[in-house]
Amino acid sequence: MDTKHIASFVVRFQLAAIEKENGKKKWRIKVTHVQEERETLFESIEDAMTFMKSMAEDS
C-alpha cells in the first residue's frame, strides 16, 4: 500500500433558502479538492460525500 497519496478537501456550507411552509433549510455546499484545485457545488451532503469518496479513491 502506497501511503503517500493525500486527498484534502475544503467544504463550505452556505444557506441558500429556508422553506416558508416548514422552515426546512436548503444548503449550497462547495467542495474544493485541494490537490487539483477543483471546486464543485452540491445541494446535498450525500452527493458531496460521494464526490469526496470518489476523488479520494482515485487519487
PDB file of N, H, CA, C and O in Angstrom:
ATOM      1  N   MET A   1       0.839  -1.184   0.000  1.00  0.00           N
ATOM      2  CA  MET A   1       0.000   0.000   0.000  1.00  0.00           C
ATOM      3  C   MET A   1       0.881   1.244   0.000  1.00  0.00           C
ATOM      4  O   MET A   1       1.781   1.386   0.829  1.00  0.00           O
ATOM      5  N   ASP A   2       0.613   2.126  -0.926  1.00  0.00           N
ATOM      6  H   ASP A   2      -0.118   2.011  -1.599  1.00  0.00           H
ATOM      7  CA  ASP A   2       1.352   3.381  -1.004  1.00  0.00           C
ATOM      8  C   ASP A   2       0.659   4.406  -0.116  1.00  0.00           C
ATOM      9  O   ASP A   2      -0.482   4.786  -0.379  1.00  0.00           O
ATOM     10  N   THR A   3       1.335   4.851   0.924  1.00  0.00           N
ATOM     11  H   THR A   3       2.261   4.542   1.137  1.00  0.00           H
ATOM     12  CA  THR A   3       0.724   5.773   1.881  1.00  0.00           C
ATOM     13  C   THR A   3       1.027   7.230   1.567  1.00  0.00           C
ATOM     14  O   THR A   3       0.746   8.102   2.389  1.00  0.00           O
ATOM     15  N   LYS A   4       1.592   7.517   0.403  1.00  0.00           N
ATOM     16  H   LYS A   4       1.820   6.809  -0.266  1.00  0.00           H
ATOM     17  CA  LYS A   4       1.969   8.882   0.067  1.00  0.00           C
ATOM     18  C   LYS A   4       0.861   9.652  -0.653  1.00  0.00           C
ATOM     19  O   LYS A   4       1.024  10.838  -0.937  1.00  0.00           O
ATOM     20  N   HIS A   5      -0.250   9.002  -0.950  1.00  0.00           N
ATOM     21  H   HIS A   5      -0.383   8.038  -0.719  1.00  0.00           H
ATOM     22  CA  HIS A   5      -1.355   9.686  -1.602  1.00  0.00           C
ATOM     23  C   HIS A   5      -2.166  10.437  -0.561  1.00  0.00           C
ATOM     24  O   HIS A   5      -2.511   9.891   0.486  1.00  0.00           O
ATOM     25  N   ILE A   6      -2.464  11.687  -0.856  1.00  0.00           N
ATOM     26  H   ILE A   6      -2.184  12.131  -1.707  1.00  0.00           H
ATOM     27  CA  ILE A   6      -3.247  12.520   0.051  1.00  0.00           C
ATOM     28  C   ILE A   6      -4.391  13.132  -0.727  1.00  0.00           C
ATOM     29  O   ILE A   6      -4.215  13.599  -1.852  1.00  0.00           O
ATOM     30  N   ALA A   7      -5.558  13.126  -0.121  1.00  0.00           N
ATOM     31  H   ALA A   7      -5.700  12.747   0.793  1.00  0.00           H
ATOM     32  CA  ALA A   7      -6.725  13.806  -0.687  1.00  0.00           C
ATOM     33  C   ALA A   7      -7.262  14.740   0.390  1.00  0.00           C
ATOM     34  O   ALA A   7      -7.764  14.291   1.420  1.00  0.00           O
ATOM     35  N   SER A   8      -7.151  16.043   0.142  1.00  0.00           N
ATOM     36  H   SER A   8      -6.742  16.407  -0.695  1.00  0.00           H
ATOM     37  CA  SER A   8      -7.613  17.046   1.101  1.00  0.00           C
ATOM     38  C   SER A   8      -8.772  17.817   0.490  1.00  0.00           C
ATOM     39  O   SER A   8      -8.787  18.109  -0.706  1.00  0.00           O
ATOM     40  N   PHE A   9      -9.745  18.139   1.342  1.00  0.00           N
ATOM     41  H   PHE A   9      -9.733  17.902   2.314  1.00  0.00           H
ATOM     42  CA  PHE A   9     -10.933  18.852   0.879  1.00  0.00           C
ATOM     43  C   PHE A   9     -11.248  20.004   1.817  1.00  0.00           C
ATOM     44  O   PHE A   9     -11.050  19.918   3.029  1.00  0.00           O
ATOM     45  N   VAL A  10     -11.744  21.086   1.225  1.00  0.00           N
ATOM     46  H   VAL A  10     -11.905  21.156   0.241  1.00  0.00           H
ATOM     47  CA  VAL A  10     -12.329  22.180   1.995  1.00  0.00           C
ATOM     48  C   VAL A  10     -13.817  22.146   1.658  1.00  0.00           C
ATOM     49  O   VAL A  10     -14.195  22.152   0.486  1.00  0.00           O
ATOM     50  N   VAL A  11     -14.658  22.109   2.687  1.00  0.00           N
ATOM     51  H   VAL A  11     -14.351  22.104   3.639  1.00  0.00           H
ATOM     52  CA  VAL A  11     -16.102  22.033   2.489  1.00  0.00           C
ATOM     53  C   VAL A  11     -16.737  23.279   3.087  1.00  0.00           C
ATOM     54  O   VAL A  11     -16.507  23.610   4.250  1.00  0.00           O
ATOM     55  N   ARG A  12     -17.547  23.974   2.269  1.00  0.00           N
ATOM     56  H   ARG A  12     -17.733  23.705   1.324  1.00  0.00           H
ATOM     57  CA  ARG A  12     -18.208  25.195   2.732  1.00  0.00           C
ATOM     58  C   ARG A  12     -19.714  25.048   2.554  1.00  0.00           C
ATOM     59  O   ARG A  12     -20.192  24.711   1.471  1.00  0.00           O
ATOM     60  N   PHE A  13     -20.451  25.304   3.624  1.00  0.00           N
ATOM     61  H   PHE A  13     -20.063  25.578   4.504  1.00  0.00           H
ATOM     62  CA  PHE A  13     -21.909  25.280   3.585  1.00  0.00           C
ATOM     63  C   PHE A  13     -22.416  26.708   3.587  1.00  0.00           C
ATOM     64  O   PHE A  13     -22.024  27.513   4.431  1.00  0.00           O
ATOM     65  N   GLN A  14     -23.294  27.022   2.634  1.00  0.00           N
ATOM     66  H   GLN A  14     -23.613  26.368   1.949  1.00  0.00           H
ATOM     67  CA  GLN A  14     -23.905  28.345   2.574  1.00  0.00           C
ATOM     68  C   GLN A  14     -25.417  28.155   2.528  1.00  0.00           C
ATOM     69  O   GLN A  14     -25.933  27.413   1.692  1.00  0.00           O
ATOM     70  N   LEU A  15     -26.116  28.825   3.426  1.00  0.00           N
ATOM     71  H   LEU A  15     -25.696  29.428   4.106  1.00  0.00           H
ATOM     72  CA  LEU A  15     -27.560  28.746   3.450  1.00  0.00           C
ATOM     73  C   LEU A  15     -28.111  29.360   2.172  1.00  0.00           C
ATOM     74  O   LEU A  15     -27.870  30.533   1.887  1.00  0.00           O
ATOM     75  N   ALA A  16     -28.853  28.567   1.401  1.00  0.00           N
ATOM     76  H   ALA A  16     -29.049  27.614   1.633  1.00  0.00           H
ATOM     77  CA  ALA A  16     -29.387  29.040   0.125  1.00  0.00           C
ATOM     78  C   ALA A  16     -30.821  29.523   0.258  1.00  0.00           C
ATOM     79  O   ALA A  16     -31.212  30.490  -0.396  1.00  0.00           O
ATOM     80  N   ALA A  17     -31.615  28.856   1.104  1.00  0.00           N
ATOM     81  H   ALA A  17     -31.297  28.071   1.636  1.00  0.00           H
ATOM     82  CA  ALA A  17     -33.018  29.232   1.260  1.00  0.00           C
ATOM     83  C   ALA A  17     -33.591  28.534   2.487  1.00  0.00           C
ATOM     84  O   ALA A  17     -33.048  27.548   2.985  1.00  0.00           O
ATOM     85  N   ILE A  18     -34.708  29.083   2.953  1.00  0.00           N
ATOM     86  H   ILE A  18     -35.150  29.884   2.549  1.00  0.00           H
ATOM     87  CA  ILE A  18     -35.481  28.458   4.023  1.00  0.00           C
ATOM     88  C   ILE A  18     -36.918  28.363   3.525  1.00  0.00           C
ATOM     89  O   ILE A  18     -37.530  29.370   3.171  1.00  0.00           O
ATOM     90  N   GLU A  19     -37.456  27.130   3.502  1.00  0.00           N
ATOM     91  H   GLU A  19     -36.959  26.312   3.790  1.00  0.00           H
ATOM     92  CA  GLU A  19     -38.827  26.947   3.046  1.00  0.00           C
ATOM     93  C   GLU A  19     -39.794  27.573   4.043  1.00  0.00           C
ATOM     94  O   GLU A  19     -39.706  27.321   5.245  1.00  0.00           O
ATOM     95  N   LYS A  20     -40.713  28.388   3.542  1.00  0.00           N
ATOM     96  H   LYS A  20     -40.785  28.593   2.565  1.00  0.00           H
ATOM     97  CA  LYS A  20     -41.653  29.097   4.410  1.00  0.00           C
ATOM     98  C   LYS A  20     -42.623  28.153   5.106  1.00  0.00           C
ATOM     99  O   LYS A  20     -42.993  28.380   6.257  1.00  0.00           O
ATOM    100  N   GLU A  21     -43.036  27.096   4.417  1.00  0.00           N
ATOM    101  H   GLU A  21     -42.736  26.911   3.481  1.00  0.00           H
ATOM    102  CA  GLU A  21     -44.058  26.203   4.961  1.00  0.00           C
ATOM    103  C   GLU A  21     -43.585  25.429   6.192  1.00  0.00           C
ATOM    104  O   GLU A  21     -44.318  25.298   7.172  1.00  0.00           O
ATOM    105  N   ASN A  22     -42.363  24.921   6.132  1.00  0.00           N
ATOM    106  H   ASN A  22     -41.768  25.027   5.335  1.00  0.00           H
ATOM    107  CA  ASN A  22     -41.895  24.042   7.211  1.00  0.00           C
ATOM    108  C   ASN A  22     -40.573  24.479   7.853  1.00  0.00           C
ATOM    109  O   ASN A  22     -40.098  23.830   8.785  1.00  0.00           O
ATOM    110  N   GLY A  23     -39.993  25.542   7.378  1.00  0.00           N
ATOM    111  H   GLY A  23     -40.379  26.070   6.621  1.00  0.00           H
ATOM    112  CA  GLY A  23     -38.746  26.033   7.959  1.00  0.00           C
ATOM    113  C   GLY A  23     -37.519  25.222   7.583  1.00  0.00           C
ATOM    114  O   GLY A  23     -36.438  25.437   8.131  1.00  0.00           O
ATOM    115  N   LYS A  24     -37.681  24.283   6.641  1.00  0.00           N
ATOM    116  H   LYS A  24     -38.559  24.109   6.195  1.00  0.00           H
ATOM    117  CA  LYS A  24     -36.546  23.445   6.226  1.00  0.00           C
ATOM    118  C   LYS A  24     -35.510  24.297   5.497  1.00  0.00           C
ATOM    119  O   LYS A  24     -35.840  25.105   4.629  1.00  0.00           O
ATOM    120  N   LYS A  25     -34.248  24.093   5.873  1.00  0.00           N
ATOM    121  H   LYS A  25     -33.979  23.436   6.578  1.00  0.00           H
ATOM    122  CA  LYS A  25     -33.147  24.849   5.265  1.00  0.00           C
ATOM    123  C   LYS A  25     -32.590  24.099   4.063  1.00  0.00           C
ATOM    124  O   LYS A  25     -32.442  22.877   4.082  1.00  0.00           O
ATOM    125  N   LYS A  26     -32.283  24.865   3.012  1.00  0.00           N
ATOM    126  H   LYS A  26     -32.404  25.858   2.996  1.00  0.00           H
ATOM    127  CA  LYS A  26     -31.616  24.309   1.839  1.00  0.00           C
ATOM    128  C   LYS A  26     -30.219  24.900   1.796  1.00  0.00           C
ATOM    129  O   LYS A  26     -30.034  26.105   1.966  1.00  0.00           O
ATOM    130  N   TRP A  27     -29.237  24.034   1.564  1.00  0.00           N
ATOM    131  H   TRP A  27     -29.388  23.055   1.426  1.00  0.00           H
ATOM    132  CA  TRP A  27     -27.850  24.448   1.602  1.00  0.00           C
ATOM    133  C   TRP A  27     -27.208  24.349   0.234  1.00  0.00           C
ATOM    134  O   TRP A  27     -27.560  23.488  -0.572  1.00  0.00           O
ATOM    135  N   ARG A  28     -26.272  25.230  -0.017  1.00  0.00           N
ATOM    136  H   ARG A  28     -25.986  25.929   0.638  1.00  0.00           H
ATOM    137  CA  ARG A  28     -25.375  25.148  -1.159  1.00  0.00           C
ATOM    138  C   ARG A  28     -24.039  24.714  -0.564  1.00  0.00           C
ATOM    139  O   ARG A  28     -23.496  25.374   0.322  1.00  0.00           O
ATOM    140  N   ILE A  29     -23.523  23.606  -1.058  1.00  0.00           N
ATOM    141  H   ILE A  29     -23.964  23.070  -1.777  1.00  0.00           H
ATOM    142  CA  ILE A  29     -22.296  23.032  -0.497  1.00  0.00           C
ATOM    143  C   ILE A  29     -21.216  23.088  -1.568  1.00  0.00           C
ATOM    144  O   ILE A  29     -21.376  22.539  -2.657  1.00  0.00           O
ATOM    145  N   LYS A  30     -20.112  23.760  -1.244  1.00  0.00           N
ATOM    146  H   LYS A  30     -19.982  24.206  -0.359  1.00  0.00           H
ATOM    147  CA  LYS A  30     -18.981  23.831  -2.176  1.00  0.00           C
ATOM    148  C   LYS A  30     -17.853  22.992  -1.611  1.00  0.00           C
ATOM    149  O   LYS A  30     -17.394  23.206  -0.490  1.00  0.00           O
ATOM    150  N   VAL A  31     -17.414  22.028  -2.416  1.00  0.00           N
ATOM    151  H   VAL A  31     -17.787  21.854  -3.328  1.00  0.00           H
ATOM    152  CA  VAL A  31     -16.294  21.170  -2.041  1.00  0.00           C
ATOM    153  C   VAL A  31     -15.112  21.515  -2.939  1.00  0.00           C
ATOM    154  O   VAL A  31     -15.222  21.501  -4.165  1.00  0.00           O
ATOM    155  N   THR A  32     -13.991  21.823  -2.316  1.00  0.00           N
ATOM    156  H   THR A  32     -13.902  21.835  -1.320  1.00  0.00           H
ATOM    157  CA  THR A  32     -12.762  22.086  -3.060  1.00  0.00           C
ATOM    158  C   THR A  32     -11.796  20.950  -2.810  1.00  0.00           C
ATOM    159  O   THR A  32     -11.425  20.684  -1.667  1.00  0.00           O
ATOM    160  N   HIS A  33     -11.385  20.272  -3.881  1.00  0.00           N
ATOM    161  H   HIS A  33     -11.686  20.487  -4.809  1.00  0.00           H
ATOM    162  CA  HIS A  33     -10.340  19.247  -3.789  1.00  0.00           C
ATOM    163  C   HIS A  33      -9.025  20.003  -3.883  1.00  0.00           C
ATOM    164  O   HIS A  33      -8.688  20.549  -4.933  1.00  0.00           O
ATOM    165  N   VAL A  34      -8.290  20.033  -2.788  1.00  0.00           N
ATOM    166  H   VAL A  34      -8.564  19.590  -1.935  1.00  0.00           H
ATOM    167  CA  VAL A  34      -7.117  20.902  -2.658  1.00  0.00           C
ATOM    168  C   VAL A  34      -6.034  20.560  -3.675  1.00  0.00           C
ATOM    169  O   VAL A  34      -5.491  21.457  -4.319  1.00  0.00           O
ATOM    170  N   GLN A  35      -5.716  19.301  -3.827  1.00  0.00           N
ATOM    171  H   GLN A  35      -6.157  18.571  -3.304  1.00  0.00           H
ATOM    172  CA  GLN A  35      -4.602  18.916  -4.701  1.00  0.00           C
ATOM    173  C   GLN A  35      -4.847  19.292  -6.162  1.00  0.00           C
ATOM    174  O   GLN A  35      -3.912  19.662  -6.872  1.00  0.00           O
ATOM    175  N   GLU A  36      -6.099  19.200  -6.613  1.00  0.00           N
ATOM    176  H   GLU A  36      -6.859  18.900  -6.037  1.00  0.00           H
ATOM    177  CA  GLU A  36      -6.415  19.523  -8.009  1.00  0.00           C
ATOM    178  C   GLU A  36      -6.975  20.934  -8.164  1.00  0.00           C
ATOM    179  O   GLU A  36      -7.228  21.375  -9.285  1.00  0.00           O
ATOM    180  N   GLU A  37      -7.172  21.647  -7.057  1.00  0.00           N
ATOM    181  H   GLU A  37      -6.966  21.289  -6.147  1.00  0.00           H
ATOM    182  CA  GLU A  37      -7.775  22.981  -7.078  1.00  0.00           C
ATOM    183  C   GLU A  37      -9.091  22.954  -7.850  1.00  0.00           C
ATOM    184  O   GLU A  37      -9.372  23.840  -8.657  1.00  0.00           O
ATOM    185  N   ARG A  38      -9.886  21.928  -7.590  1.00  0.00           N
ATOM    186  H   ARG A  38      -9.658  21.208  -6.934  1.00  0.00           H
ATOM    187  CA  ARG A  38     -11.162  21.715  -8.286  1.00  0.00           C
ATOM    188  C   ARG A  38     -12.314  22.000  -7.340  1.00  0.00           C
ATOM    189  O   ARG A  38     -12.401  21.414  -6.261  1.00  0.00           O
ATOM    190  N   GLU A  39     -13.207  22.909  -7.749  1.00  0.00           N
ATOM    191  H   GLU A  39     -13.137  23.385  -8.625  1.00  0.00           H
ATOM    192  CA  GLU A  39     -14.373  23.244  -6.934  1.00  0.00           C
ATOM    193  C   GLU A  39     -15.629  22.680  -7.587  1.00  0.00           C
ATOM    194  O   GLU A  39     -15.816  22.779  -8.800  1.00  0.00           O
ATOM    195  N   THR A  40     -16.484  22.088  -6.759  1.00  0.00           N
ATOM    196  H   THR A  40     -16.332  22.008  -5.774  1.00  0.00           H
ATOM    197  CA  THR A  40     -17.724  21.512  -7.240  1.00  0.00           C
ATOM    198  C   THR A  40     -18.839  21.876  -6.273  1.00  0.00           C
ATOM    199  O   THR A  40     -18.646  21.843  -5.058  1.00  0.00           O
ATOM    200  N   LEU A  41     -20.011  22.225  -6.811  1.00  0.00           N
ATOM    201  H   LEU A  41     -20.168  22.252  -7.799  1.00  0.00           H
ATOM    202  CA  LEU A  41     -21.148  22.600  -5.983  1.00  0.00           C
ATOM    203  C   LEU A  41     -22.138  21.444  -5.864  1.00  0.00           C
ATOM    204  O   LEU A  41     -22.344  20.680  -6.807  1.00  0.00           O
ATOM    205  N   PHE A  42     -22.750  21.335  -4.672  1.00  0.00           N
ATOM    206  H   PHE A  42     -22.582  21.956  -3.906  1.00  0.00           H
ATOM    207  CA  PHE A  42     -23.737  20.295  -4.402  1.00  0.00           C
ATOM    208  C   PHE A  42     -24.896  20.886  -3.627  1.00  0.00           C
ATOM    209  O   PHE A  42     -24.767  21.925  -2.980  1.00  0.00           O
ATOM    210  N   GLU A  43     -26.038  20.204  -3.704  1.00  0.00           N
ATOM    211  H   GLU A  43     -26.143  19.359  -4.230  1.00  0.00           H
ATOM    212  CA  GLU A  43     -27.210  20.606  -2.929  1.00  0.00           C
ATOM    213  C   GLU A  43     -27.469  19.667  -1.762  1.00  0.00           C
ATOM    214  O   GLU A  43     -28.317  19.951  -0.915  1.00  0.00           O
ATOM    215  N   SER A  44     -26.746  18.546  -1.707  1.00  0.00           N
ATOM    216  H   SER A  44     -26.058  18.315  -2.394  1.00  0.00           H
ATOM    217  CA  SER A  44     -26.938  17.610  -0.590  1.00  0.00           C
ATOM    218  C   SER A  44     -25.590  17.133  -0.069  1.00  0.00           C
ATOM    219  O   SER A  44     -24.628  16.988  -0.823  1.00  0.00           O
ATOM    220  N   ILE A  45     -25.545  16.895   1.223  1.00  0.00           N
ATOM    221  H   ILE A  45     -26.326  17.013   1.836  1.00  0.00           H
ATOM    222  CA  ILE A  45     -24.312  16.387   1.840  1.00  0.00           C
ATOM    223  C   ILE A  45     -23.995  14.984   1.322  1.00  0.00           C
ATOM    224  O   ILE A  45     -22.827  14.608   1.220  1.00  0.00           O
ATOM    225  N   GLU A  46     -25.022  14.221   0.998  1.00  0.00           N
ATOM    226  H   GLU A  46     -25.970  14.526   1.081  1.00  0.00           H
ATOM    227  CA  GLU A  46     -24.797  12.871   0.474  1.00  0.00           C
ATOM    228  C   GLU A  46     -24.054  12.915  -0.858  1.00  0.00           C
ATOM    229  O   GLU A  46     -23.132  12.132  -1.087  1.00  0.00           O
ATOM    230  N   ASP A  47     -24.460  13.835  -1.737  1.00  0.00           N
ATOM    231  H   ASP A  47     -25.209  14.471  -1.551  1.00  0.00           H
ATOM    232  CA  ASP A  47     -23.772  13.974  -3.029  1.00  0.00           C
ATOM    233  C   ASP A  47     -22.344  14.477  -2.836  1.00  0.00           C
ATOM    234  O   ASP A  47     -21.431  14.035  -3.533  1.00  0.00           O
ATOM    235  N   ALA A  48     -22.150  15.393  -1.899  1.00  0.00           N
ATOM    236  H   ALA A  48     -22.892  15.752  -1.333  1.00  0.00           H
ATOM    237  CA  ALA A  48     -20.807  15.905  -1.623  1.00  0.00           C
ATOM    238  C   ALA A  48     -19.902  14.785  -1.106  1.00  0.00           C
ATOM    239  O   ALA A  48     -18.742  14.681  -1.507  1.00  0.00           O
ATOM    240  N   MET A  49     -20.441  13.947  -0.212  1.00  0.00           N
ATOM    241  H   MET A  49     -21.383  14.032   0.113  1.00  0.00           H
ATOM    242  CA  MET A  49     -19.643  12.838   0.338  1.00  0.00           C
ATOM    243  C   MET A  49     -19.301  11.817  -0.739  1.00  0.00           C
ATOM    244  O   MET A  49     -18.191  11.284  -0.760  1.00  0.00           O
ATOM    245  N   THR A  50     -20.241  11.544  -1.627  1.00  0.00           N
ATOM    246  H   THR A  50     -21.142  11.977  -1.610  1.00  0.00           H
ATOM    247  CA  THR A  50     -19.975  10.613  -2.733  1.00  0.00           C
ATOM    248  C   THR A  50     -18.853  11.140  -3.610  1.00  0.00           C
ATOM    249  O   THR A  50     -17.972  10.383  -4.020  1.00  0.00           O
ATOM    250  N   PHE A  51     -18.881  12.435  -3.899  1.00  0.00           N
ATOM    251  H   PHE A  51     -19.596  13.050  -3.565  1.00  0.00           H
ATOM    252  CA  PHE A  51     -17.828  13.068  -4.693  1.00  0.00           C
ATOM    253  C   PHE A  51     -16.471  12.945  -3.999  1.00  0.00           C
ATOM    254  O   PHE A  51     -15.481  12.561  -4.622  1.00  0.00           O
ATOM    255  N   MET A  52     -16.433  13.277  -2.696  1.00  0.00           N
ATOM    256  H   MET A  52     -17.237  13.589  -2.190  1.00  0.00           H
ATOM    257  CA  MET A  52     -15.162  13.213  -1.959  1.00  0.00           C
ATOM    258  C   MET A  52     -14.631  11.793  -1.903  1.00  0.00           C
ATOM    259  O   MET A  52     -13.428  11.573  -2.046  1.00  0.00           O
ATOM    260  N   LYS A  53     -15.512  10.831  -1.696  1.00  0.00           N
ATOM    261  H   LYS A  53     -16.489  11.010  -1.579  1.00  0.00           H
ATOM    262  CA  LYS A  53     -15.078   9.423  -1.661  1.00  0.00           C
ATOM    263  C   LYS A  53     -14.476   9.025  -2.999  1.00  0.00           C
ATOM    264  O   LYS A  53     -13.429   8.379  -3.050  1.00  0.00           O
ATOM    265  N   SER A  54     -15.142   9.415  -4.084  1.00  0.00           N
ATOM    266  H   SER A  54     -15.993   9.940  -4.043  1.00  0.00           H
ATOM    267  CA  SER A  54     -14.652   9.090  -5.426  1.00  0.00           C
ATOM    268  C   SER A  54     -13.285   9.730  -5.685  1.00  0.00           C
ATOM    269  O   SER A  54     -12.377   9.080  -6.204  1.00  0.00           O
ATOM    270  N   MET A  55     -13.148  11.005  -5.321  1.00  0.00           N
ATOM    271  H   MET A  55     -13.885  11.532  -4.900  1.00  0.00           H
ATOM    272  CA  MET A  55     -11.878  11.694  -5.530  1.00  0.00           C
ATOM    273  C   MET A  55     -10.767  11.076  -4.687  1.00  0.00           C
ATOM    274  O   MET A  55      -9.634  10.950  -5.151  1.00  0.00           O
ATOM    275  N   ALA A  56     -11.080  10.691  -3.460  1.00  0.00           N
ATOM    276  H   ALA A  56     -12.001  10.793  -3.083  1.00  0.00           H
ATOM    277  CA  ALA A  56     -10.074  10.087  -2.576  1.00  0.00           C
ATOM    278  C   ALA A  56      -9.629   8.737  -3.114  1.00  0.00           C
ATOM    279  O   ALA A  56      -8.444   8.406  -3.069  1.00  0.00           O
ATOM    280  N   GLU A  57     -10.566   7.965  -3.617  1.00  0.00           N
ATOM    281  H   GLU A  57     -11.529   8.234  -3.653  1.00  0.00           H
ATOM    282  CA  GLU A  57     -10.225   6.640  -4.144  1.00  0.00           C
ATOM    283  C   GLU A  57      -9.427   6.724  -5.429  1.00  0.00           C
ATOM    284  O   GLU A  57      -8.620   5.841  -5.720  1.00  0.00           O
ATOM    285  N   ASP A  58      -9.645   7.790  -6.208  1.00  0.00           N
ATOM    286  H   ASP A  58     -10.300   8.508  -5.972  1.00  0.00           H
ATOM    287  CA  ASP A  58      -8.951   7.950  -7.486  1.00  0.00           C
ATOM    288  C   ASP A  58      -7.567   8.593  -7.342  1.00  0.00           C
ATOM    289  O   ASP A  58      -6.773   8.567  -8.281  1.00  0.00           O
ATOM    290  N   SER A  59      -7.276   9.171  -6.166  1.00  0.00           N
ATOM    291  H   SER A  59      -7.922   9.193  -5.403  1.00  0.00           H
ATOM    292  CA  SER A  59      -6.000   9.885  -6.029  1.00  0.00           C
ATOM    293  C   SER A  59      -4.847   8.946  -5.836  1.00  0.00           C
ATOM    294  O   SER A  59      -3.705   9.388  -5.705  1.00  0.00           O
TER     295      SER A  59
END
